[in-house]
């Protein structure tokens, strides 16, 4: 009997020793209770506890955790918006008060996740309810910041921290999507029409400017040409007058009638008309009276030129 008792005592001692050692994995913290009441924490590594008195209530992971969410919200203009989100959260820290909140605030993890998801959905819906459907797509960052601002204090009381909320997909009902597509298409057509109108206006403006510059250049060229023609005619008349004056003086010195010069000019003109006319018909009064009339007119012109020279 004595040997049996010793064996039993040895077995119990070995069992107590084995039950006294507890291993806590890295990234987790163990909550120890004594008769159902919180006692202390066990950090990662090999720990000891009092068998049959201290009990490991829960192992809490302090690593980052993620969850996917899907929910719907309604904008201020009554458009349904469908969200697909990725939630990233973790235990705030491994402090004793934080771990106690995590361990005892909720009955289990399922109830905590339900509360967390519903809180996030409510915050997003409250934010979206103040915005129009056309604004929601461009407000991803603002939605996340609003959710974090509203939930940070509540989550800290639960012992958690919201690291990030990624809004992966934001979609609308099919009818809303069709109407938005029509609006985008009409805006694109409007923009295209405006661009085409601007291009046409620029083209016409440039064409008008080019035409105006061409007219201006042509007018300047015509004016310069007319000025040169006038100068040429003036020089021609000056040279003719000089020649006629010299010829008249020489004939006067020779006691010849100056009208002979005019007669010579008349015959030269008739000859030139005949040679250079190129088939054109020119009517000249070839009678004696006509010639005398023309001679008198030319002599009168000569007298006027002579008076001007004096």
BAFI-3210 file (N, C-alpha, C; in Angstrom, 3 decimals, decimal comma, padded with zeros to 6 digits):
// residues 310
n [1|2|3|4|5|6|7|8|9|10|11|12|13|14|15|16|17|18|19|20|21|22|23|24|25|26|27|28|29|30|31|32|33|34|35|36|37|38|39|40|41|42|43|44|45|46|47|48|49|50|51|52|53|54|55|56|57|58|59|60|61|62|63|64|65|66|67|68|69|70|71|72|73|74|75|76|77|78|79|80|81|82|83|84|85|86|87|88|89|90|91|92|93|94|95|96|97|98|99|100|101|102|103|104|105|106|107|108|109|110|111|112|113|114|115|116|117|118|119|120|121|122|123|124|125|126|127|128|129|130|131|132|133|134|135|136|137|138|139|140|141|142|143|144|145|146|147|148|149|150|151|152|153|154|155|156|157|158|159|160|161|162|163|164|165|166|167|168|169|170|171|172|173|174|175|176|177|178|179|180|181|182|183|184|185|186|187|188|189|190|191|192|193|194|195|196|197|198|199|200|201|202|203|204|205|206|207|208|209|210|211|212|213|214|215|216|217|218|219|220|221|222|223|224|225|226|227|228|229|230|231|232|233|234|235|236|237|238|239|240|241|242|243|244|245|246|247|248|249|250|251|252|253|254|255|256|257|258|259|260|261|262|263|264|265|266|267|268|269|270|271|272|273|274|275|276|277|278|279|280|281|282|283|284|285|286|287|288|289|290|291|292|293|294|295|296|297|298|299|300|301|302|303|304|305|306|307|308|309|310]
n.u [000,831|001,905|003,802|002,164|000,810|002,868|003,495|001,163|001,240|003,521|002,720|000,668|002,127|003,801|001,851|000,834|003,064|003,341|000,944|001,418|002,987|002,681|002,429|002,555|001,754|003,640|002,560|000,184|-001,792|-002,439|-005,276|-005,723|-007,776|-009,050|-011,075|-013,073|-012,697|-010,895|-007,366|-004,582|-002,188|-000,678|002,249|003,777|005,593|007,098|005,181|004,067|001,439|-000,975|-002,075|-005,438|-006,474|-005,835|-007,021|-006,906|-008,541|-008,910|-007,231|-005,845|-005,371|-002,994|-002,348|-002,731|-005,960|-008,322|-011,333|-014,002|-016,511|-019,891|-022,354|-025,177|-026,050|-027,906|-028,171|-028,588|-030,212|-031,751|-030,534|-029,428|-026,499|-023,983|-021,623|-018,464|-016,172|-012,970|-011,930|-009,531|-008,173|-007,102|-006,050|-005,730|-003,390|-001,026|-001,512|-002,650|-005,264|-006,379|-006,381|-008,087|-010,489|-010,873|-011,183|-013,455|-015,549|-017,294|-019,358|-018,387|-016,167|-017,718|-019,940|-018,612|-017,578|-019,966|-020,983|-018,939|-019,002|-021,633|-021,469|-019,619|-020,971|-023,183|-021,940|-020,911|-023,291|-024,554|-022,862|-022,998|-025,656|-025,828|-024,846|-024,815|-025,475|-023,672|-021,447|-020,401|-018,575|-016,155|-015,397|-014,045|-011,805|-012,666|-014,913|-013,770|-012,205|-014,216|-015,574|-013,554|-013,121|-015,537|-015,643|-013,297|-013,038|-015,026|-014,144|-011,706|-012,595|-013,532|-011,197|-009,922|-008,508|-009,102|-007,468|-007,482|-009,787|-010,762|-012,429|-013,358|-015,107|-017,536|-020,681|-023,694|-027,288|-028,645|-030,317|-029,608|-026,944|-027,221|-028,437|-026,425|-024,432|-025,621|-025,629|-022,863|-022,197|-023,682|-022,452|-019,892|-020,461|-021,341|-019,010|-017,384|-018,741|-018,453|-015,663|-015,315|-016,692|-015,102|-012,726|-013,573|-014,223|-011,689|-010,403|-011,852|-011,375|-008,590|-008,476|-009,869|-008,139|-005,882|-006,875|-007,449|-004,849|-003,738|-005,231|-004,445|-001,695|-001,831|-003,096|-001,170|000,896|-000,321|-000,657|002,035|002,841|001,223|002,227|004,840|004,294|003,170|005,385|007,072|005,634|005,666|008,407|008,781|007,237|008,634|011,106|010,244|009,318|011,718|013,119|011,497|011,682|014,381|014,526|012,776|014,134|016,446|015,308|014,254|016,562|017,416|015,669|013,264|009,840|008,231|006,046|006,571|007,752|005,624|004,143|005,803|005,740|003,115|002,990|004,754|003,370|001,134|002,416|003,435|001,064|000,177|002,162|002,290|-000,288|-001,448|-003,648|-005,792|-008,363|-008,074|-009,481|-008,710|-008,827|-008,044|-008,244|-007,505|-008,509|-008,891|-006,247|-005,175|-006,635|-005,814|-003,093|-003,237|-004,178|-002,034|-000,035|-001,053|-000,852|001,902|002,560|001,486|003,101|005,542|005,066|004,774|007,349|008,762]
n.v [-001,201|001,167|001,680|002,028|004,305|006,107|006,144|007,219|009,735|010,690|010,699|012,613|014,834|015,148|015,691|018,084|019,684|019,662|020,900|023,356|024,822|027,004|027,834|030,738|031,991|033,984|037,292|037,137|037,528|036,177|035,886|035,557|034,121|033,832|031,694|032,694|035,431|038,248|038,018|038,231|038,933|036,948|037,065|036,622|033,548|031,172|030,498|030,362|028,951|028,581|025,424|024,242|026,363|028,933|029,961|029,893|032,275|033,488|033,720|036,435|037,933|040,270|041,064|042,536|042,525|041,679|042,362|041,850|043,948|044,534|046,719|048,977|052,367|055,475|058,375|062,000|062,770|060,551|058,275|054,963|053,609|051,260|049,701|048,143|047,103|046,979|046,210|047,068|046,354|046,370|045,271|047,843|048,204|046,301|046,775|046,404|047,363|047,755|045,129|043,911|045,223|044,255|041,567|041,342|043,081|042,202|039,349|037,375|037,006|037,107|038,703|041,095|041,669|042,008|044,309|046,109|046,138|047,051|049,568|050,858|050,768|052,349|054,853|055,414|055,515|057,684|059,745|059,643|060,213|062,934|063,828|064,324|062,082|062,491|063,384|061,401|059,496|060,833|061,165|059,320|059,349|061,288|060,027|057,838|059,219|060,501|058,314|057,194|059,320|059,408|056,890|056,346|057,006|055,381|052,791|052,714|052,569|050,016|048,718|048,525|049,517|051,331|050,798|051,145|051,828|050,630|051,581|049,676|049,240|051,336|051,529|052,155|051,757|050,021|051,614|054,178|054,166|054,032|056,513|058,220|057,571|058,568|061,286|061,798|061,169|063,137|065,433|065,063|065,233|067,852|069,205|068,444|069,698|072,367|072,592|072,093|074,283|076,373|075,780|076,162|078,875|079,951|079,189|080,614|083,193|083,391|083,073|085,369|087,301|086,741|087,279|089,988|090,966|090,312|091,946|094,405|094,350|094,148|096,565|098,386|097,725|098,402|101,119|101,953|101,209|102,875|105,311|105,136|104,940|107,450|109,052|108,221|109,101|111,833|112,350|111,602|113,554|115,777|115,363|115,387|118,001|119,366|118,529|119,526|122,236|122,727|122,019|123,904|126,269|125,950|125,945|128,474|129,947|129,330|130,679|129,364|128,226|127,388|125,735|123,704|121,734|120,698|119,699|117,687|116,075|115,282|113,755|111,727|110,566|109,542|107,695|105,978|104,995|103,480|101,515|100,267|099,562|097,006|095,897|097,260|099,660|103,048|106,157|109,006|112,438|113,174|115,314|118,591|120,675|119,315|118,648|121,229|122,093|120,307|121,023|123,624|123,124|121,673|123,605|125,421|123,963|123,794|126,466|126,818|125,087|126,351|128,776|127,893|126,941|129,294]
n.w [000,000|000,755|-001,219|-003,442|-002,723|-002,741|-005,422|-006,457|-005,324|-006,581|-009,247|-009,149|-008,382|-010,597|-012,505|-011,534|-011,812|-014,605|-015,351|-014,382|-016,081|-018,796|-022,179|-024,079|-027,202|-029,579|-030,276|-028,972|-025,954|-022,791|-020,689|-017,298|-014,835|-011,491|-009,936|-011,616|-011,549|-012,758|-012,778|-013,642|-016,374|-018,950|-020,724|-024,041|-024,392|-022,064|-019,274|-015,824|-013,815|-011,194|-010,742|-011,157|-009,752|-010,833|-013,953|-017,491|-019,080|-021,622|-024,736|-026,297|-029,384|-030,428|-032,903|-036,222|-037,688|-040,240|-042,105|-044,408|-045,698|-046,718|-047,697|-047,867|-048,663|-048,592|-050,521|-050,183|-052,263|-052,658|-053,836|-054,154|-052,806|-053,152|-051,125|-050,952|-048,695|-047,009|-043,858|-041,497|-038,436|-034,973|-031,666|-029,300|-027,671|-025,661|-023,037|-019,606|-018,876|-021,369|-022,435|-020,618|-021,240|-023,844|-023,300|-021,659|-022,421|-024,406|-025,040|-026,766|-029,638|-031,921|-031,273|-030,796|-033,420|-034,812|-033,580|-034,264|-037,105|-037,604|-036,452|-038,108|-040,581|-039,897|-039,470|-042,032|-043,518|-042,295|-043,061|-045,909|-046,285|-046,239|-048,601|-052,196|-054,952|-057,037|-055,736|-054,140|-055,217|-055,346|-052,746|-051,158|-049,374|-047,542|-046,462|-045,091|-043,191|-041,760|-040,625|-038,993|-037,261|-035,868|-034,655|-033,252|-030,477|-029,324|-030,065|-028,716|-026,100|-026,176|-026,409|-028,834|-032,040|-034,956|-037,796|-040,614|-043,274|-046,184|-048,998|-051,359|-053,586|-054,985|-055,936|-057,847|-058,107|-060,979|-062,588|-061,798|-062,574|-065,351|-065,871|-064,976|-066,818|-069,132|-068,528|-068,413|-071,067|-072,463|-071,474|-072,516|-075,258|-075,355|-074,583|-076,744|-078,852|-078,105|-078,256|-080,985|-082,030|-081,052|-082,402|-085,070|-084,962|-084,433|-086,786|-088,739|-087,855|-088,167|-090,932|-091,758|-090,750|-092,297|-094,861|-094,544|-094,106|-096,577|-098,290|-097,320|-097,867|-100,651|-101,229|-100,327|-102,081|-104,518|-104,116|-103,929|-106,480|-108,067|-107,217|-108,163|-110,903|-111,302|-110,679|-112,738|-115,005|-114,512|-114,658|-117,311|-118,630|-117,807|-119,078|-121,740|-121,910|-121,505|-123,759|-125,816|-125,273|-125,732|-128,456|-129,527|-128,951|-130,476|-133,062|-133,088|-132,991|-135,494|-137,047|-137,630|-137,793|-134,774|-134,722|-136,386|-134,920|-133,463|-135,551|-136,406|-134,163|-134,272|-136,632|-135,933|-133,841|-135,193|-136,777|-134,833|-133,697|-135,827|-136,033|-133,510|-132,810|-132,856|-134,199|-133,125|-133,508|-134,114|-134,192|-135,929|-136,719|-139,749|-141,467|-142,912|-141,406|-139,004|-138,355|-138,097|-135,916|-133,934|-133,898|-132,951|-130,379|-129,268|-129,417|-127,658|-125,280|-125,186|-124,805|-122,273|-120,728|-121,148|-119,891|-117,262|-116,723|-116,764]
ca.u [000,000|002,773|004,394|001,101|000,542|003,999|003,349|000,061|001,739|004,466|001,954|-000,015|003,150|004,194|000,716|000,777|004,184|003,015|-000,138|001,884|003,665|001,798|003,114|001,748|002,337|003,994|001,445|-001,023|-001,719|-003,393|-005,964|-005,837|-008,773|-009,080|-012,473|-013,903|-012,355|-009,628|-006,227|-003,374|-001,928|000,510|002,847|004,303|006,695|006,766|004,658|003,611|000,198|-001,335|-003,057|-006,767|-006,930|-005,782|-007,555|-006,720|-009,874|-008,944|-006,027|-006,227|-004,357|-002,747|-001,969|-003,728|-006,988|-009,079|-012,668|-014,655|-017,875|-020,731|-023,575|-025,816|-026,395|-028,795|-027,735|-029,614|-031,142|-032,435|-029,864|-028,833|-025,070|-023,498|-020,226|-017,669|-015,073|-012,057|-011,693|-008,289|-008,231|-006,261|-006,111|-005,065|-002,044|-001,048|-001,655|-003,579|-006,640|-006,843|-006,666|-009,282|-011,648|-011,051|-011,590|-014,703|-016,600|-018,255|-019,478|-017,442|-015,682|-018,804|-020,708|-017,775|-017,551|-021,279|-021,060|-017,987|-019,502|-022,822|-021,039|-019,013|-022,047|-023,975|-021,173|-020,868|-024,631|-024,822|-022,095|-023,518|-027,005|-025,726|-024,191|-025,492|-024,868|-022,542|-020,307|-019,952|-017,419|-014,930|-015,257|-013,577|-010,951|-013,476|-015,766|-012,925|-011,842|-015,412|-015,827|-012,533|-013,349|-016,693|-015,523|-012,043|-013,234|-015,797|-013,299|-010,722|-013,278|-013,625|-009,840|-009,488|-008,105|-009,402|-006,265|-007,813|-011,034|-010,619|-013,672|-012,882|-016,070|-018,694|-021,542|-025,075|-028,273|-028,519|-031,005|-028,786|-025,752|-027,601|-028,654|-025,110|-023,749|-026,212|-025,142|-021,468|-022,173|-024,154|-021,400|-018,823|-020,917|-021,346|-017,613|-016,897|-019,345|-017,805|-014,310|-015,427|-017,051|-013,926|-011,788|-014,108|-014,078|-010,277|-010,079|-012,428|-010,680|-007,289|-008,700|-010,209|-006,919|-005,023|-007,470|-007,235|-003,436|-003,508|-005,809|-003,596|-000,455|-002,161|-003,356|000,116|001,621|-000,981|-000,335|003,421|002,928|000,635|003,160|005,955|003,800|003,050|006,723|007,583|004,957|006,163|009,753|008,643|006,777|009,726|012,083|009,631|009,311|013,089|013,470|010,748|012,233|015,681|014,265|012,166|015,176|017,302|014,562|014,136|017,867|017,548|014,576|012,239|008,583|008,180|004,941|007,095|007,991|004,339|003,751|006,624|005,211|001,845|003,253|005,375|002,307|000,339|003,242|003,503|-000,244|000,076|003,094|002,078|-001,718|-001,785|-004,970|-006,824|-008,820|-008,014|-010,044|-008,076|-009,326|-006,900|-008,503|-006,672|-009,087|-008,601|-004,838|-004,942|-007,219|-004,908|-001,870|-003,501|-004,261|-000,699|000,698|-001,553|-000,228|003,312|002,635|001,234|004,320|006,598|004,760|005,042|008,798|009,229]
ca.v [000,000|002,335|001,950|002,551|005,691|006,917|006,278|008,159|011,061|011,074|011,025|013,896|015,893|015,358|016,329|019,481|020,395|019,843|021,872|024,665|025,516|027,410|028,537|031,749|032,238|035,347|038,033|036,953|037,753|035,309|036,477|034,559|034,408|032,960|031,473|033,523|036,843|038,586|037,968|038,807|038,633|036,189|037,562|035,533|032,762|030,159|031,092|029,422|029,295|027,654|024,477|024,057|027,613|029,916|029,421|030,758|032,658|033,744|034,204|037,570|038,280|041,710|041,282|043,182|041,651|042,317|041,829|042,440|044,409|044,920|047,328|049,957|053,658|056,285|059,765|062,991|062,796|059,261|057,287|053,862|053,426|049,977|049,764|046,971|047,694|046,130|046,795|046,645|046,810|045,604|045,667|049,134|047,909|045,134|047,226|045,594|047,861|047,499|043,701|043,627|045,659|043,317|040,245|041,292|043,980|041,458|037,936|036,655|037,769|037,287|039,875|042,280|041,955|042,521|045,693|046,901|046,289|047,895|050,939|051,417|050,978|053,507|056,078|055,667|055,908|059,039|060,678|059,630|060,792|064,399|064,123|063,947|060,914|062,921|063,717|060,263|058,816|061,607|061,427|058,120|059,716|062,000|059,043|057,097|060,106|060,722|057,089|057,079|060,369|059,065|055,602|056,175|057,004|054,187|051,614|052,721|052,064|048,562|048,179|048,315|050,680|051,191|051,192|051,640|051,392|050,770|051,457|049,088|049,460|052,185|051,395|052,603|050,896|049,991|052,769|055,357|054,068|054,403|057,958|058,860|057,383|059,517|062,628|061,879|061,208|064,454|066,411|064,886|065,792|069,308|069,647|068,281|070,750|073,627|072,575|072,237|075,669|077,199|075,543|076,822|080,312|080,293|079,051|081,747|084,412|083,404|083,298|086,789|088,072|086,547|088,025|091,410|091,277|090,260|093,182|095,517|094,272|094,476|098,009|099,080|097,513|099,209|102,532|102,191|101,132|104,105|106,399|105,000|105,308|108,911|109,625|107,969|110,004|113,187|112,431|111,592|114,880|116,743|115,177|115,857|119,460|119,822|118,308|120,467|123,582|122,796|122,029|125,191|127,305|125,767|126,383|129,934|130,485|129,119|131,421|128,442|128,282|126,352|124,813|122,563|120,682|120,093|118,908|116,479|115,210|114,736|112,687|110,616|109,902|108,762|106,556|105,052|104,326|102,492|100,412|099,607|099,428|095,589|095,613|098,120|100,734|104,366|107,148|110,322|113,378|113,434|116,451|119,777|121,391|118,541|118,774|122,583|122,162|119,575|121,797|124,751|122,607|121,313|124,855|126,007|123,187|124,165|127,778|126,659|124,504|127,369|129,733|127,263|126,893|130,639]
ca.w [000,000|000,843|-002,539|-004,325|-002,314|-003,200|-006,881|-006,712|-004,984|-007,629|-010,461|-008,908|-008,381|-012,001|-013,187|-011,078|-012,448|-016,019|-015,471|-013,912|-017,171|-019,899|-023,277|-024,779|-028,519|-029,933|-030,852|-028,171|-024,512|-022,094|-019,548|-016,234|-013,800|-010,317|-009,583|-012,474|-011,430|-013,415|-011,871|-014,233|-017,782|-019,320|-021,967|-024,882|-023,853|-021,067|-018,053|-014,795|-013,155|-010,123|-011,294|-010,565|-009,130|-011,917|-015,198|-018,674|-019,547|-023,067|-025,410|-027,149|-030,384|-030,580|-034,293|-037,068|-038,241|-041,330|-042,379|-045,574|-045,415|-047,841|-047,185|-048,756|-048,077|-049,425|-050,570|-049,884|-053,396|-052,689|-054,695|-053,390|-053,053|-052,626|-050,709|-050,591|-047,943|-046,270|-042,544|-040,846|-037,044|-034,050|-030,262|-029,177|-027,165|-024,765|-021,660|-018,807|-018,973|-022,737|-022,568|-019,816|-022,025|-024,949|-022,804|-020,906|-022,900|-025,212|-024,688|-027,608|-030,794|-032,897|-030,863|-031,044|-034,851|-035,189|-033,133|-035,044|-038,479|-037,597|-036,142|-039,320|-041,553|-039,476|-039,702|-043,476|-043,959|-041,807|-043,886|-047,279|-046,290|-046,379|-049,870|-053,421|-055,604|-057,869|-054,886|-053,336|-055,811|-055,113|-051,311|-050,452|-048,239|-046,552|-045,780|-044,143|-042,087|-040,942|-039,848|-037,962|-036,271|-035,045|-033,966|-032,522|-029,021|-028,947|-030,199|-027,633|-024,899|-026,328|-026,425|-030,221|-032,830|-036,387|-038,533|-041,954|-043,899|-047,623|-049,777|-052,614|-054,665|-054,727|-057,105|-057,710|-058,744|-062,430|-063,171|-061,521|-063,411|-066,721|-065,937|-064,860|-068,096|-070,078|-068,179|-068,848|-072,532|-072,910|-071,153|-073,490|-076,535|-075,201|-074,616|-078,104|-079,667|-077,755|-078,821|-082,437|-082,292|-080,821|-083,505|-086,261|-084,758|-084,603|-088,204|-089,477|-087,431|-088,825|-092,359|-091,926|-090,534|-093,464|-095,977|-094,288|-094,349|-098,016|-098,869|-096,895|-098,638|-102,042|-101,314|-100,210|-103,331|-105,552|-103,863|-104,312|-107,944|-108,616|-106,941|-109,094|-112,242|-111,341|-110,763|-114,088|-115,944|-114,262|-115,225|-118,771|-119,076|-117,605|-120,132|-122,983|-121,884|-121,719|-125,160|-126,642|-125,045|-126,440|-129,900|-129,891|-128,908|-131,653|-134,257|-133,025|-133,394|-136,955|-137,675|-138,110|-137,025|-133,727|-134,966|-137,104|-133,923|-133,170|-136,708|-136,377|-133,093|-134,740|-137,589|-135,194|-133,093|-136,125|-137,170|-133,691|-133,612|-136,888|-135,801|-132,206|-132,517|-132,699|-134,738|-132,541|-134,396|-133,492|-135,130|-135,886|-137,734|-140,634|-142,364|-142,674|-140,251|-137,800|-138,018|-137,589|-134,566|-133,034|-133,782|-132,041|-128,999|-128,804|-129,217|-126,401|-124,188|-125,140|-124,203|-120,822|-120,130|-121,168|-118,830|-115,949|-116,546|-116,426]
c.u [000,862|003,386|003,370|000,834|001,646|003,904|002,271|000,525|002,700|003,758|001,260|000,978|003,586|003,097|000,627|001,887|003,878|001,931|000,291|002,553|002,692|002,621|002,135|002,456|002,635|002,807|000,148|-000,727|-002,796|-003,963|-006,211|-006,871|-008,611|-010,520|-013,398|-013,602|-011,000|-008,508|-005,009|-003,283|-000,695|000,983|003,421|005,528|006,199|006,362|004,236|002,314|-000,090|-002,389|-004,337|-007,294|-006,954|-006,227|-007,289|-008,084|-009,923|-007,552|-006,436|-005,075|-004,226|-002,251|-003,094|-004,697|-007,793|-010,422|-013,233|-016,103|-018,597|-022,036|-024,045|-026,137|-027,243|-028,337|-028,905|-030,620|-031,708|-031,845|-029,215|-027,373|-024,634|-022,005|-019,676|-016,391|-014,218|-011,685|-010,412|-008,275|-007,318|-006,568|-005,250|-003,620|-002,142|-001,051|-002,745|-005,015|-007,218|-007,232|-007,904|-010,538|-011,929|-011,634|-013,002|-015,815|-017,689|-018,232|-018,486|-017,054|-016,786|-019,638|-019,910|-017,780|-018,879|-021,423|-020,143|-018,512|-020,705|-022,450|-020,427|-020,072|-022,873|-023,252|-021,126|-022,219|-024,965|-024,085|-022,686|-024,886|-026,989|-025,144|-025,070|-024,749|-023,650|-021,295|-019,659|-018,672|-016,109|-014,643|-014,801|-012,779|-011,759|-014,388|-014,966|-012,579|-013,036|-015,714|-014,833|-012,737|-014,495|-016,470|-014,280|-012,255|-013,986|-014,942|-012,227|-011,343|-013,445|-012,252|-009,285|-009,143|-008,405|-008,208|-006,622|-009,149|-010,909|-011,966|-013,291|-013,806|-017,199|-019,544|-022,945|-026,008|-028,177|-029,163|-030,192|-027,537|-026,057|-027,786|-027,327|-024,321|-024,292|-025,723|-023,703|-021,381|-022,621|-023,127|-020,244|-019,194|-020,920|-019,939|-017,042|-017,444|-018,695|-016,399|-014,340|-015,775|-015,873|-012,916|-012,253|-013,958|-012,635|-009,886|-010,598|-011,723|-009,328|-007,431|-009,021|-008,979|-005,992|-005,548|-007,262|-005,792|-003,120|-004,036|-004,932|-002,305|-000,700|-002,390|-002,063|000,921|001,027|-000,654|001,092|003,582|002,373|001,577|004,343|005,537|003,696|004,405|007,317|006,965|005,478|007,559|009,704|008,230|007,875|010,759|011,547|009,665|010,710|013,487|012,776|011,303|013,541|015,466|013,689|013,200|016,081|016,600|014,412|015,445|018,077|016,464|013,543|011,011|008,542|007,049|005,391|007,357|006,693|003,875|004,519|006,123|003,917|002,068|003,890|004,325|001,468|001,099|003,285|002,192|-000,345|000,956|002,755|000,611|-002,180|-003,225|-006,085|-007,144|-008,824|-008,482|-009,380|-008,653|-008,146|-007,125|-007,585|-007,181|-008,784|-007,162|-004,550|-005,475|-006,308|-003,634|-002,067|-003,556|-002,875|000,143|000,254|-000,951|001,228|003,493|002,419|002,467|005,424|006,375|005,062|006,544|009,349|008,858]
c.v [001,246|002,694|002,545|004,010|006,618|007,154|007,297|009,590|011,555|011,483|012,373|015,049|016,214|016,063|017,800|020,296|020,669|020,899|023,261|025,474|025,759|028,177|029,483|032,105|033,730|036,025|037,857|037,248|036,892|036,014|035,360|035,034|033,406|032,881|032,458|035,002|037,101|038,617|038,670|038,432|037,761|036,672|036,406|034,866|031,707|030,829|029,977|029,916|028,238|026,698|024,428|025,322|028,724|029,240|030,414|031,049|032,819|034,130|035,272|037,892|039,806|042,021|041,979|042,148|042,412|041,631|042,554|042,769|044,693|045,480|048,403|051,225|054,435|057,737|060,705|063,114|061,402|058,275|056,229|053,662|052,126|050,065|048,356|047,485|046,612|046,857|046,218|047,228|045,929|046,040|046,909|048,975|046,690|045,531|046,448|046,056|047,601|046,038|043,311|044,044|044,689|041,999|040,232|042,213|043,229|039,987|037,096|037,529|038,027|038,510|041,163|042,657|042,511|043,977|046,592|047,177|047,219|049,353|051,606|051,689|052,204|054,824|056,431|056,150|057,328|060,080|060,797|060,297|062,304|064,817|063,709|062,793|061,300|063,228|062,490|059,650|059,535|061,836|060,189|058,490|060,397|061,047|058,280|057,955|060,354|059,513|056,972|058,121|060,004|057,829|055,466|056,079|055,755|052,934|051,564|052,232|050,553|047,905|047,962|049,643|050,394|051,716|051,806|051,073|051,671|050,552|050,972|049,379|050,348|052,152|051,872|051,569|051,032|051,202|054,045|055,351|054,453|055,909|058,721|058,736|058,355|060,934|062,817|061,983|062,579|065,537|066,309|065,459|067,320|069,866|069,552|069,378|072,104|073,705|072,763|073,678|076,606|077,037|076,240|078,330|080,747|080,238|080,243|083,052|084,526|083,667|084,770|087,666|087,967|087,334|089,528|091,821|091,274|091,517|094,385|095,543|094,653|095,976|098,805|098,951|098,357|100,684|102,851|102,159|102,399|105,291|106,367|105,367|106,825|109,588|109,437|108,909|111,422|113,366|112,447|112,969|115,916|116,639|115,651|117,379|120,023|119,676|119,298|121,883|123,761|122,878|123,366|126,303|127,199|126,236|127,896|130,582|130,358|129,828|130,490|128,542|127,118|125,355|123,591|121,395|119,945|119,231|117,600|115,508|114,549|113,568|111,487|109,836|109,027|107,517|105,508|104,301|103,204|101,273|099,593|099,341|098,004|095,282|096,448|099,256|102,045|105,374|108,494|111,186|113,787|114,592|117,615|120,539|120,659|118,672|120,142|122,723|121,477|120,358|122,961|124,291|122,276|122,550|125,534|125,299|123,583|125,522|127,701|126,123|125,507|128,399|129,168|127,245|128,240|130,963]
c.w [000,000|-000,483|-003,509|-004,027|-002,817|-004,705|-007,207|-006,438|-006,069|-008,907|-010,311|-008,942|-009,805|-012,770|-012,809|-011,737|-013,919|-016,213|-015,036|-015,018|-018,336|-020,938|-023,966|-026,081|-028,726|-030,623|-030,098|-026,697|-023,858|-020,876|-018,516|-015,212|-012,657|-009,833|-010,315|-012,431|-012,071|-012,396|-012,469|-015,706|-017,915|-020,685|-022,764|-024,257|-022,876|-019,763|-017,078|-014,190|-012,081|-010,650|-010,468|-009,868|-010,178|-013,224|-016,337|-019,271|-021,070|-023,539|-026,425|-028,092|-030,463|-031,999|-035,055|-037,626|-039,295|-041,492|-043,596|-045,240|-046,728|-047,318|-048,161|-047,982|-049,075|-049,357|-050,291|-051,018|-053,693|-053,699|-053,810|-053,814|-052,387|-052,354|-050,498|-049,961|-047,301|-044,980|-041,962|-039,437|-036,200|-032,627|-030,090|-028,706|-026,249|-023,292|-020,926|-018,957|-020,353|-022,905|-021,765|-020,582|-023,164|-024,447|-022,244|-021,411|-023,646|-024,798|-025,473|-028,794|-031,816|-032,550|-031,061|-032,519|-035,325|-034,795|-033,951|-036,451|-038,523|-037,297|-037,376|-040,383|-041,186|-039,718|-041,185|-043,974|-043,503|-042,649|-045,287|-047,344|-046,440|-047,727|-051,042|-054,088|-056,435|-057,054|-054,253|-053,892|-055,525|-053,638|-050,530|-049,204|-047,142|-045,776|-044,722|-042,940|-041,174|-040,067|-038,702|-036,866|-035,328|-034,183|-033,100|-031,018|-028,565|-029,008|-029,110|-026,324|-024,959|-026,320|-027,818|-030,891|-034,302|-037,179|-039,886|-042,391|-045,388|-048,308|-051,167|-053,787|-054,162|-055,997|-056,784|-058,345|-060,262|-063,086|-062,983|-062,398|-064,852|-066,856|-065,829|-066,157|-069,149|-069,808|-068,652|-070,364|-073,056|-072,624|-072,137|-074,845|-076,489|-075,285|-076,026|-079,021|-079,384|-078,337|-080,333|-082,813|-082,108|-081,955|-084,783|-086,161|-084,979|-086,080|-089,015|-089,121|-088,130|-090,325|-092,640|-091,753|-091,747|-094,666|-095,815|-094,547|-095,838|-098,706|-098,546|-097,707|-100,094|-102,219|-101,229|-101,500|-104,462|-105,378|-104,272|-105,824|-108,590|-108,407|-107,899|-110,519|-112,380|-111,455|-112,155|-115,118|-115,796|-114,854|-116,748|-119,298|-118,925|-118,719|-121,491|-123,062|-122,135|-123,183|-126,094|-126,489|-125,805|-127,948|-130,355|-129,920|-130,114|-132,921|-134,276|-133,441|-134,898|-137,730|-138,301|-137,201|-136,027|-133,954|-135,746|-136,153|-133,619|-134,328|-136,741|-135,314|-133,531|-135,670|-136,904|-134,398|-134,005|-136,561|-136,043|-133,505|-134,633|-136,619|-134,550|-131,888|-132,320|-133,113|-134,160|-133,505|-133,633|-134,543|-134,892|-137,010|-138,611|-141,607|-142,002|-141,481|-138,953|-137,370|-137,448|-136,174|-133,551|-132,819|-132,843|-130,584|-128,450|-128,561|-127,937|-125,192|-124,035|-124,492|-122,686|-120,135|-120,057|-120,081|-117,455|-115,704|-116,156|-114,985]
res [x|x|x|x|x|x|x|x|x|x|x|x|x|x|x|x|x|x|x|x|x|x|x|x|x|x|x|x|x|x|x|x|x|x|x|x|x|x|x|x|x|x|x|x|x|x|x|x|x|x|x|x|x|x|x|x|x|x|x|x|x|x|x|x|x|x|x|x|x|x|x|x|x|x|x|x|x|x|x|x|x|x|x|x|x|x|x|x|x|x|x|x|x|x|x|x|x|x|x|x|x|x|x|x|x|x|x|x|x|x|x|x|x|x|x|x|x|x|x|x|x|x|x|x|x|x|x|x|x|x|x|x|x|x|x|x|x|x|x|x|x|x|x|x|x|x|x|x|x|x|x|x|x|x|x|x|x|x|x|x|x|x|x|x|x|x|x|x|x|x|x|x|x|x|x|x|x|x|x|x|x|x|x|x|x|x|x|x|x|x|x|x|x|x|x|x|x|x|x|x|x|x|x|x|x|x|x|x|x|x|x|x|x|x|x|x|x|x|x|x|x|x|x|x|x|x|x|x|x|x|x|x|x|x|x|x|x|x|x|x|x|x|x|x|x|x|x|x|x|x|x|x|x|x|x|x|x|x|x|x|x|x|x|x|x|x|x|x|x|x|x|x|x|x|x|x|x|x|x|x|x|x|x|x|x|x|x|x|x|x|x|x|x|x|x|x|x|x|x|x|x|x|x|x|x|x|x|x|x|x]
***
